[in-house]
């Protein structure tokens, strides 16, 4: 059974930082591209960042050097370090694992940026 267990998130003031983590089980982790998506109210889910088993990470333009995605192929985890957070970063963030036609999602975690 595939599980993507998310942790982190919460409430932070503008300009603050948060770290999201996702622990995967039930998959051959290094074969999967791991990513973080987010969905704000009344908006479609969008890619934030992704990283393949081997290779350079990919970021959405709105990240603008503020976020860093990393993965640990021994611990089967992927993390998203988010700095200089803005109110528009408020959303539910989802961990994603994808290879070929297979895709799996974490349960989602709320990130709220507000003063």
VENSUL-V192863 format. One line per field, one symbol per residue. ss: DSSP state (H for helix, E for strand, L for the rest). burial: I if it has 16 or more other ideal C-beta (glycine too) atoms within 10 Angstrom, else O. A space follows every 10 residues. Layout:
ss->???
burial->???
This chain:
ss->LLEEEEEELE EELLLLLEEE EEEEELLLHH HLEEEEEEEL LLLLLEEEEE ELLLLLLEEL HHHLLLEEEE EELLLLEEEE EELLLLHHHL EEEEEEEEEL LEEEELLLEE EEELL
burial->OOOIOIOIIO OIOOOOOIOI IIIIOOIOIO OIIIIIIIOO OOOOOOOIII IIOOOOIOIO OOIOOOIIIO IOOOOIIIII IIOOIOOOII IIIIIIIOOO OOOIOIOIIO IOIOO
